[in-house]
Amino acid sequence: MRKKAFILVEGTPDEVLVSGSGQGIELIALTEEGVKRAKSLGLKVIGPQGDLKLSKWPNEGGDFILFEIRGKEDEDRLVNLARSKPVLINAVDWKIIPLENVIAKLGGGKNLIALADDLDEAKSLLDVLEIGVEGIAVNLRDEGELGRFQELIEVASPLELTYAEVTEVREVGTGERVCVDTISLLDRGEGMLVGGSASFLFLIHSENIESPYTSPREFRVNAGAVSNYVMAPKGKTYYLSEVKAGVELLAVKKDGSRRPVSVGRAKVERRPMALVRARTGESEGWVILQLAETVPLVGEQGSIPVTELKPGDRVLVYLPEAKGRHFGTAVDEFIIEK
């Protein structure tokens, strides 16, 4: 579920409203005075008499409903409202527990937009039950907070992974590969995005799978050749040759959810390697991995060791929009990698 950002007009300076709106963030005003202020700046706004109407419950006639949680009895009312339209939630007393209950009953956070007092609270509400609400509305004091808010929303939003069909698997000789040991325990279905091209990254599963010959390494991703890219937070990439203790990388689950993890060690050793090439639509990419049973990709039926991978298998990949990289930062430029 892609997270949504909303800026509250009340309490936010004009210049931040203009900047945020210009970057595609929607504005919400809780009062008619707030609506008038936004319109005076030439901005579209959700609110009483706004471009999209905000109605306070029990009036359900608006495009959005403002609903106050005051007690346990309000949870079921909120669940029923959120089944049909977006609800802006103002939790008068407790915030986390009522939202946990509502998300559990709904089976997700769709149509739930929580009012947050500040960015720290916004982060907590985005992570409720590891699912979180669909959107956050908060007032911002300056441009710095606007940037932090956008980063929070970006990190909380899942990546759009897709399946690609393997077209080639072959040995390519001996090379240096990198085992990335994090300071975090990685879950089943979680790994890192790695590829020979920064525009086509494969989800390489962690080594937390039991085998008859090795103990699980729940903190490790065997990420392959030193020349591979690996995904980091904020859309950045590193070459695996650059990864060392203290570097922050992105751990990604098969549903696209992600979190930053720090590296505790990068272990480089010379091993037999294999080239894996795959295609989805018009996009084709490759990755060079150690040829070993402990290096799994994520397929439709679970993890597939690179030693068992064959043409026709389908594996999870991520296709970033930006194709080029300048010192690991995404840039929109003409580039060919092959």
Protein Blocks (a to p, Z undefined) as FASTA:
>chain_A
ZZdddddfehpafklmmmmmmnopacddfbfklmmmmmmnopacddehiabdcdddfbfk
bfbdcdddfbfklmmmmmmmmmmoccddddfkbmklmmmmmmmmnopaehiacddfblkl
mmmmmmgghlopabdcdddfbfklmmmmmmmmmmmpccdddddddfbdcdebjadddddd
dfbdcdehiacdddfbfkbccddddfkbccfkbccdfkbccebjfkbccddehhiacdfk
lgcghiacddddfkopacddddfbdcddddddddddddehjbccdddddddfklccddfk
bccdfklgcehiacdddddfblbdcehiacddddddZZ
